[in-house]
Amino acid sequence: MARVDSRRIRGPEESQSPLLFVTRTPKRTEDSPETGAPRADGRRRDQADLRPVYARAGLLSQTKGSAYLELGGGTKLLCGVYGPREVTERRDAASAQRAGRLLCDFRWAPFARRGRAQRPFSHAPGTGNPERELALTLQESLEAAVRLRSYPRSQIEVWVLVLEDRGCALPGAVSCASLALADAGIEMYDLVVGCGLCRGVGGSLLLDPTDGEEEPEPGKSAACMSLALMPQLNQVSGLLCSGEWEEESSSQAVRLCIEGCHRLYPVLQQCLVRATKKKLTTTDPGTA
């Protein structure tokens, strides 16, 4: 009598591949965006479709103000604000005597880019330091909104750390830093909202692109745009472009970025309201 191994499950003598029962979806053609084919995550082309956004202010206790911003798809940024501090060095004190100074630091975490070394805005002509160039761009975008004349002989320090870069790291850094400045109680004319865009296959405009959409086509340079806007004042405080843009397509891209900033603005406002209510409740338990 044959001995049966009870620890093994005998399968059928004849079987079929499980792939036969999988419903096949038609493959999207990326070479014909004019047909209205959606993007990989379902968003529409040439429309103000943004990824889901999560924002939180007042996250860090060691800083004067802080903020955390996460874009759907994995982009995560952390920002902290220190100051205003008195300027001690003579050369810095001379320039900050009438109005304060805003210093920005932009850095990627070592694990943020998952082995991808080239980014659409990671070029720094003359310096060879992409983080330094993006820090200057961030500084220029925020300086227009901060009332630096209210802080003479002082400086405000802003540092941004990209924990994970899955697209639109620079525009996200602008929004995150603006939240942190407001959380620190720095006097500002308006919040600064950042929005990014790139040109996809066939010339379609992709708002708030992911890291895969930021990759250039074979044999072509990436055409990307990062815009910073003060929505209440309706003023553009920063604009950075890479690649080649035609006049008509660039105008359309700017309008699309502005619309995206206006859609993101209420999210940042609600984040600040929640953070302020939390501070009031912590300070005075009887305050609603």
N, C-alpha and C positions, 0 to 999 in steps of 0.2 A: 504494500500500500504506500502510495506516494505521500511524503510529508509536505504539508502546506505551511508556508511561512506567513504567519498571521500579521507580521509587521509590515508587510507590503500589500499595496492595493493593486490587484490585477486589473489592468485596463482592458478595453475592448480590443479584439484582434484587428479590427478595421476602424480607422478614425479619419476625421476630416479637419482641415486647418480651421482654426477659429476666425481667421480673416475673412472667410466666406460669409460670416454672419455680421460683419461690421458694415454699417451704412457708410457708403463712400460719399463724400461731399465734393462738389465740383471745384476744381482748382482755380483760384483767382488768378487772373492774368494781370501782372503788374505792368505790362507794356502797353496797356490801353486804359489809362486813368480817366480818359474822357467819357468812358461808358458809365461812370459813377460807381465803380467798384470800390467797396469800403477798404479801409486800411486793415492791417493785420489784427488790430485790436477792436475792429468794428467801427471806428470813428470815420467820419466823412472827410473827403478831400475838399480843399478850398473852402472849408467852413470853420467857424470858431468853436471847434470841438476840443475841449480840454480833458486831460486825464483827471481822475478823482484826486482831490487834494486834502491832506490832513495837516493842520497847523496847530501849534501849541506855543504859547508864550509863557515866560517865567519858569522855565524848566530847571535852570541851574541856580543854585543858591550862592555860589561863590562870585558871581558877576553882578554888575549893576542891573543889567537886563539881558535876557536870553530868549531864544526862539528855536523851535524845531519845525522843519517843513519836510513833508514827504509827498512826492508825486507818485501817482499810480504807475506801476511798472517797476518801482524799486529805487528811484532817486531819493536819497535821504541826505539832509543837510542840517547842521547844527551851528548856531551862531551865538556869540557872546559879546557883550559891550562892557567896556571899562571906562570909568571917568564920568564927568570931566576931571582931568588931573592938571595940576599946575605944571607948566613947561619950565624945566630947570636949565637946559642948555641955552647958551647965549644966542647961538645962530637960530635955534628954533623959537626962542622967546621973541626975537625981533620980528619974525614973520607972523607970530601969533599975538602980537600986542593989540592990534585993533580988532581982529576977529580970531576965533579959535581955529584949531586945526582938526581935521578928520583923517585918521590913519586907518587903513584897511589891510587886512592880511587874509589871503585866500590860499587854501591848501587842500590837497587831496590826501585822504588816508591811503596808506600803502596798498590796501586791499580794495580800494574804491572802484578801480577801473577793470578789474578782472582780466588783467593781462593785455588790455588794449592801450597801447602807448600813444597813438595818434588821435587827437580830438580835433573837431572842426575849428575851435578857437585856440588850440594849443600851439600857437606860433607867436613868437616874440621877436620881431625884426630888431636887430641891434643889440638885444640883451640875451637872447637864447634861453630865457626863463619864462615859461608860460604862466606860472603861478604869479609872478611879479606883474606881468602884463594884465592878467585878469583882475588882480588886486587894484591896479590903477583904474581900470574900467569900472570896477565896483565903486571905487572912491568917487569918481566923477559922476556916477549915476546918483549917489546919495548926497553929495555936497549941495546940490540945488535945493534939496528939501529940508536940510538942517539949518536952523538959525544960528550960524556960527558966531555972529556978532553979539549974541547973548552970553558967549563964553570967552571973553578976552583973556589972553595969557594962559590959555589952557588947551588941552587936546583931548579928543575922544577917540578911543581905540576900538576898532571893530575887527573881530576875527571870525572867519567862516571856515568850517571844516566839512568837506564833502565825504560823508561816510560811505555812500554808494552812488555811482554815477551811471544811471541808465537813461541819460538824455536830459538836456536842458539844465545843466548844472549851473551855468552862469545866471540865467534868468531866475532860477530858483534861489540862488544866493542873494540876488537883489531883494526879492520879496522877504526872504528870511531875515536879512540884515535890517530891513526897514521895520519889521515887527520887533526885533530886538531893541532897536533904538527907541521906538515908542514905549516898549515895556520898561526901559530904563528911565523914562520920564524926560528924555531929551526933547527940547522944543523943536517942532517941525512944522513946516507949512502944510505938508500933506504926506501921506504914505507913498512910498515908491513901489510900484508893482512891476515885476519883470515877466516877459513873455518871449518865447523863442519860436523860431520857424525855420524850416528848410525846404528846398525845392526838390521834389521827388522825381521819379521817372516820368518822362513826358511833359515836364514843366509844371506839374500840379504842386500846389502849396500845402505843406503839411504843418499845421500849427501844433505846438508843444510836441515835437518829435521825440521818439524813443532813440536809444543808442543805435539800433539797427537802421532806423530811417535816417540818422545823421551820417551814415557811411556813404561816401561818394560812389557814383557809378564807375564801373571799370573804365579807365582812361579819361575820367573827368574829375575836376576838383569839386569839393563839397561847397554848395551854395547855402550858407546858413546866415540867420539874422537873429540878433538879440536886442530887444528894445525895452527900455525902462520908462515908465510913465507915471506922472502924478495925476490921477484921475480927476480929482476935484478941480484942480487948476487946468486940466487938459493940456499939460505941457510935457513934452518928451525931454527927459533929463539925460538919457544915454542911448546910444545906438552903435552897435558893433556888427559889421558885416564881413563875411568871408566868401570867396569865390566871385564869380562874375554875375552881375545883375543888369538887366535891361531896365530902361526907365519905366515902362508900363508895369512890368512884373514887380519891380521894387516898390512902386507906389501901392500896388495891390497888397503886397506883403506887409507894408507898414500899416495900412488900414486894418488888415486882419489881426496884426499884433495888438493894435490899440483896442480892438473889440475884445480880444482875449483878456487884456488887462482889466477892462471894465467888468468882465464877468468874474474875474478872480478877486476884485476889490472887496465885494461884500463878505467873502470868506475870511479875509484878513481882518475886516472890521469886527465880525462876530468873534474871532479869536481874541482880539484885544478886549472886547466887552467881557468875555468869560474870565480872562486873566485879571481884569480889574475887579470884578465882583469877588473873585477868590481872594484877592489881596485885602479887600474891605472886610470880608468875613473873617479872615485870619487876624486882622488888626483889631476889629471890634465885633465880637460874637453877636451883638445885638443888632448889627447892621444887616439889612436884607441883601 
